[in-house]
């Protein structure tokens, strides 16, 4: 039985509000102890951050893919491509396929799934953002965003603590990243895509561009993401995204004559 939350809650509440404050603190401490016990129980069952990230990613991918009405061959191709990029084989690949299938079921509780994921992830923004970006990639795999897919993405974003405007910004950045890949190299991509990928514009100062680039690289650093809970199998995805950010920055630097 956990009591430290109750003890400190009562003590702090009593200091500021005497008996009434102590009772309020006791109740808040009780809630804290209860949540800590739930979290310990989940982790004790082996559902660590990396395992949960892995399973939740593919389950929500299945749910996003089904949002437009039916899972298309392209949706399955994207999921398969992601598994290939992660070099998933044997049991790990089967787990991903099972999770994807579960997400497609009509009774899949996406909000409960995301609440557990956010709890285990301890609110780590970079980790949650990487998760959201993978779901965006799934939804835009056919180069269009169905209104129902956007509705699901908004649910994912809000459950993870992101606003509608932040989702729109990530959608814009991912589209620019997709165009960057389509271009093949820096000379064939547009400067507009490079700016969009960095979240900048031609009106941004050189200093703003540098700060934006450093911020993105810090958010998508593969080693840091793995340390925070990104499955090692997904490190390759983080590496690709970091390479795209670097390529966009190099394109902008070249265009501006920056050093």
C-alpha positions, 0 to 999 in steps of 0.5 A: 500500500502506498502512503507517501503521497497521502502523507506529504499531501496532508502535510503540505496542505495543512501548512497552507490551509490547516485542517481543510487544506490538509484534507484536500492535500490528503485526497490529492495524495491519495490520487497520486498514490493510486496513479503510481500504483497503476503505473507500477502495475503496468510496468511490472507486467513488462509493458515498458515504454519501448514495448508500449510504443511499438505495439501502440504505433501499429495498433493506432496505424491500423485504426488510422488506416481504417478511418476512411472506411476500409484498409486499402492495399496502399495502407497495408503497403505503408505498414509493410514498408515501415516493418521493412525499414525497421527490419522486423522479422519473426516474432517481432513482425508478427506482433506488429501485424497483430497490433495493426489488426487489433487497431482495425477492429470496430471496438478498438478504444483508441482514447484508452490506448493513447491515455496508457501510452501517454502515461507510460511515456511520462509526457516526453514531448519528443517521443509523443511527437515522433509517434504522432508523425508516424501516424501522419505518415500513415494517413498521408500515404496516398498523398491525400487526407480524408476528413475522417483520417484527419478527425482521427489524427486530431484525436491522437494529437489531443490525447497526446497533448498537442493542439489542432494548430500544432497538428496542422504544422506537423502535417505541413512539415510532413508534406514538405518532407514527402516532397523532399523525398520525391525530389531525390536530391537538394537540387530537385527540391523546391526552396519552399519545401525546405523552409516548410520542413524546417517550419520556417519561411523566407522572411525568417532571419538567418538566426531564426533558421539556425535556431529552428534547425537546432531545435528540430535536430534535438527533437529528432536525435535518434539516440536521445529518442531511444533513451526516452523510450523509442524502440531501437527497431524504430531508430532507422525512422528517426535517422531518416527524419534527421537526414531530411532535416539536415538536407533541408537546412543545407538547401536553405543555407546554400540558397541564402549563402549562409556559413 
